[in-house]
Amino acid sequence: MKRKLFVGLLVFALLMALPGCGRKEQEPEGGIQLYFLKDSGESTGSFVPGAALGTQSFDAAACTQSHREGSCPNPGCLLAALLAGPESAGLRTPFPRNTSMKSWNWDEEEPGHLRVVMSEHYSGLTDIALTLADYCIVLTLSQLDSVETVEIQTSGYSANYRSHQVMAAAEALLDSGLADLAQSAS
């Protein structure tokens, strides 16, 4: 139980370290941003306190995804760009190798709710790696005016070890003071 509490606090602290994520009142300067992991420069894979995510500008001209919902950007374009990986130095992909997007669709009963289905490779993510990958997707997609919440499935199924299935960018609005709390709990 103590370990689950620590992991929960750590996840919460990581989300708290995301600077200004999820604000939809204004489009970010320079257009839509793609969210990736910040490369800590360490090959150990251990967590380094501080901002866990960084951004790179989305290049709509490079979009090769089909435009089934009008012009780019649409969720398919943004997901394709995320899965292609970052071009900016200091960023790395949160997704396992060979991860692909199977589909995305709108929930007809709940406007603003986007359902994304990823390939089986995504199911290899657990714990903090899953949380960070999830929020790279959620924070990126939530910049579109039409996206309020995102549900990520793997091969048609939701991960039963997530605390909740429907995620919103507003959940990632964080206070950096909680990172200190998580460190003191360890």
N, C-alpha and C positions, 0 to 999 in steps of 0.2 A: 504494500500500500504506500509506504514511504517513497519507494522508487517511482511509482506512478505519479505521486504528487510532485516529486522533483522534476520528472520528465514534463509534466503539465506546466510547471512554473518555467522550465527552460524554454518550452515551445512558446509560451506566452511572452517571455522576455525577448525571444528572437523576433517575434512579431512586433513587439514594442520598439525594437531597434530600427524598424523600417521607417525612414523619414518621410512624413507627409503622404504616405500611401493612401490611395483610395479617395482622395478629394476629387469630387466630380463637378464642383462649382465652376471650375475653369479648366479648359484643356491645357495640358502642360505646355510650357514654352517650347517651340520647336516641333509641336505636333505630338503624336502618340509615341509613348515610350514602351519598349519591350523590357521586361524584368528578367534578370538573370542573377545567378549567384556571384557575389564578389569573390574573386580569387584571393585567398589569404596569402598566397605565395608559399604556403607550407604543403609538403607532399604527404604529411601524416594523416590528413583528413580530420584532424581534431578541430573542434569548434573554437573560433577566435572571437571574443566579445567585440561588439560594435555592430555596425550596419552589416546585415547579412546579404542584402540585395542591392544591386546596382542597375542602372538603366542604360539603354542605348536607343537612339532614335529609330523609329520604324521608317523604312524606305518604301513607300507605296509603289514607286516605279519598279521595284524589284519583285513585286508580288506576282507569283505565278499560279496561285490558287484560283480555282474557277470562281467566277463572280456570280454565283447563283442568287445572291440577294442584292443585286445592284453593284454599285461601284465599290472599290476598295477604299478604305479598309472595312472589312467585314470580319466576323469571327474566324472564318476559314483562313483568310489572309494572315491574320495575326498569329493564329496557331501554327501555320506553316512557317512563318518567320521565327517564331520561338523555337520550334523543333529543329530548324536549320542551325541554330546556335548563334552565339554572339560573334560580332566582328570586332568589337572594341576590346582593346587590351585591358586586362584586369578583371574580365568577366568570364564566367564559365557556365556551361549548361547544367541545369539541375536534373536533366532527364537521362535515363539509362540509354546506352547505345542501341540503335535500331528502334527507338520508340517512335510511333507514328500516331497520327490522329485517324481514327476510323470514321467518325462522323461528328456532326454538331447539329442541334436542332433546337427550336424554340418550344417551350412548354405552352401549348395552346390554351390551357386553363389558367396559367399564371403569367401575365405579360411581364416581360423583363427577365424571366427565368430562362437561362441558357443551359442546355444539357450537352456535355462534351463526352464523347466516348474515345478513349485512348486504347492503343494496342496492349497486348499482354505484358510487354516489357515494362510498362508503367506500374504494374502490380508488384514488381520487385522492390519498389520503394516502400519504406516503413519509417515510423517514428519521425524524427526531425527532417530527414531527407524528403519524406512524403509531404510534410507540411510546407516546406520551402518550395518544392515543385508545384504543389497546389496553388500557393499564393503567387508564384510567378505567373501562372495561368490566370488566376482570378484578377490580380492587379492589372495585368495587361488588357484583358478583355473588358474589364469594368470601365475603361476609358471611353468605350463606345457608349453613346447616349442611350442606346436601346438595351444595354445590359445592366441589370440591377443585381442579380444573383447568378451564381454558376454552380452547377453540379457536375462533378467529374466522375465518370465511370470507367471501368476497365473491362473491355470485351462485354459491355452491356450490364455489368454489375457494379454496385457501389461498394467501396471498401468498408467492411464492417468494423474496422478498428479506428476509423475517424471518429472524433467526438460528435461531429454533425456532418451531414451530407451536403447541405446547401450553404455555400460560402458567399460572402459579400466583401468587397474591398474595404468597407467601413470597419470591419473587424480588425483590420491591420493598422488602423490609426493608433499609434502607440506613444507611450510616454517613456523616454529613455531611463527614467528612474527605476523602472521595474527590472532592468537588466542587473542593477546592483542588488536588488532583492533576490533574484535567482542565484546570483553568485554567492550571496551570503547563506542561502539555503543549502548549498553544497558543502 
